[in-house]
Amino acid sequence: MRVFKFGGASIKDPQAIRNVLHVLQAVGFDNSLIIASAMGKTTNALEDVINSYFKKPEELKQAIQVVKDYHLEIINGLFENKNHLVFDKINVLFGEMEYFLSNNKSPNYNFVYDQIVCYGEILSTTILSYFFNQENIENVWIDSRNLIKTDTTYRDAVVDWTKTENNIKNQIQSEKLYITQGFIGSDPNHFSVTLGREGSDYSAAIFAYCLDAKSVTIWKDVPGVLNADPRYFEDTTLLNQISYREAIELAFYGASVIHPKTLQPLQKKEIPLYVKSFVNPTLAGTSVSRGAVLEPFVPCFIVKKNQLLISISSKDFSFIMESQVSEIFKWFGENHIKVNVIQNSAISFTVCVEDKFNNFETLNEELSKNFNVSFNENVSLYTIRHFDEKAAQSVIENKTILLQQINLETMQIVIKE
């Protein structure tokens, strides 16, 4: 089978959804599996629902209505028959969401987050499935929560590969078109989980691995993998081909086109990955495969905003030893704080981290018991793969450098914007 992944931008409105139909007609859709994200900025809107639920309950009803109106506007633009079954189905899904919020007893934010945010993907794939059927493209809608099984690490769940592979192989047959959700699965008690933000790419890789797929194609609003994010850099270059290893390096450093966990399962079975444009679906895009040389060979730029630069030093000017570093990293792990750069000296230890779960305040209290701690908030981390002097100068010119680290292939620079 071929696995196609469509992100939120590709299905953000009726015109975009009709374009997905055009893409499928251009490249074929027999014996294929479609993984879809939530439509447009739905995940952000559902996060507003969750924040209202916990902090501003008087605004909860309106927050839900915003999400509902957005989806109703889309289906009104796709279905002329206002008695179509899709309208009832969407109302049922919102009823389920509201029922959960009315009856939930758990104070666990991450648990509630996953039970609500999952509806973005359920809604999008439901609408896609009904629309394709209306356009005479027969398909099978399937709930990925019945297939992808994980542990109970809400918002960043770990896949149980044995159960997941058995489920997928038993429930998906060849020679059909399937539509399912990215980003979501379920825990042993069948509560919804999410696989980490932007986890739909990872879902595509999971399904591809379990199905021994022919290929995975991620459809984007860019022509393929670029050497830099066009939001931050001018004159970007399309990478025609890259190796799994290079793609994993880029993903590790934070390249946003490919999710960091996507590449490992594909590499294990040497399943090629294509990143292509849903605007021009017949263009070649970027291919990611085993042993492919970076082509063209150019510096690649990655930017991570909203980082924390933390400096930790001993209170008595003694050396920071291996046992202390181990303890510090244990605290980072327990607080789900991702370390992106490490630099140490005799009596200090500096890290650039990402605090996506807002746990630094708790960590800082723990660290301050034994160390002097200072930090800079809202710094930017620039990574340049295959850097040269011109590339480095283009990043650091007229900026305040807080940390710089270089190895043979990669330069990393922490900058105060």
DAHUJO-V463747 format. One record per pair of residues at least 12 apart in sequence whose C-alpha atoms are under 6 Angstrom apart, sorted by the first residue. I is the first residue (numbers start at 1). J is the second residue. If there is no record, write none. Layout:
# DAHUJO-V463747
<<I/J> <I/J>>
This chain:
# DAHUJO-V463747
<<1/31> <1/32> <1/213> <1/214> <2/32> <2/213> <2/214> <2/215> <3/32> <3/33> <3/34> <3/216> <4/34> <4/216> <4/217> <5/34> <5/35> <5/36> <5/218> <6/36> <6/219> <7/36> <7/37> <8/37> <8/38> <8/39> <8/40> <9/40> <11/39> <12/39> <12/40> <13/74> <14/74> <14/77> <14/78> <23/281> <30/175> <30/176> <30/177> <31/174> <31/175> <31/176> <31/177> <32/177> <33/177> <33/178> <33/179> <34/179> <35/180> <35/181> <35/182> <36/181> <36/182> <37/121> <37/182> <38/120> <38/121> <38/124> <39/124> <46/117> <49/63> <110/154> <111/154> <114/192> <114/193> <114/194> <115/192> <121/181> <139/177> <139/178> <140/178> <141/178> <141/179> <142/180> <143/180> <144/180> <144/181> <144/185> <145/185> <145/186> <147/164> <147/167> <147/168> <148/164> <148/185> <149/164> <149/185> <149/186> <149/187> <150/186> <150/187> <151/187> <152/187> <154/193> <155/194> <155/196> <156/195> <156/196> <157/195> <165/210> <182/200> <182/203> <183/195> <183/199> <183/200> <201/259> <201/262> <202/261> <202/262> <205/262> <209/265> <215/271> <215/272> <215/273> <216/273> <217/273> <217/274> <217/275> <218/275> <219/276> <219/277> <219/278> <220/277> <220/278> <221/277> <222/277> <223/276> <223/277> <223/285> <224/275> <224/276> <224/285> <224/286> <225/239> <225/286> <226/238> <226/239> <227/300> <228/300> <228/301> <239/295> <240/286> <240/295> <241/286> <241/287> <241/288> <241/294> <241/295> <242/288> <242/292> <242/293> <242/294> <243/288> <243/289> <243/290> <243/291> <243/292> <244/288> <244/289> <244/290> <255/302> <272/288> <272/289> <273/287> <273/288> <274/286> <274/287> <299/385> <299/386> <299/387> <300/384> <300/385> <301/383> <301/384> <302/382> <302/383> <303/381> <303/382> <304/380> <304/381> <305/380> <306/378> <306/379> <307/353> <307/354> <307/378> <307/379> <307/380> <308/352> <308/353> <308/376> <308/377> <309/351> <309/352> <309/375> <309/376> <310/350> <310/351> <310/374> <310/375> <311/349> <311/350> <311/373> <311/374> <311/375> <312/348> <312/349> <312/372> <312/373> <313/347> <313/348> <313/371> <313/372> <314/347> <314/371> <315/371> <315/372> <317/347> <319/346> <319/347> <320/347> <335/359> <337/354> <337/355> <338/353> <338/354> <339/353> <340/352> <340/353> <379/415> <379/416> <380/414> <380/415> <381/413> <381/414> <382/412> <382/413> <383/411> <383/412> <384/410> <384/411> <385/409> <385/410> <386/409> <386/410> <400/415> <400/416> <401/415> <402/414> <402/415>>
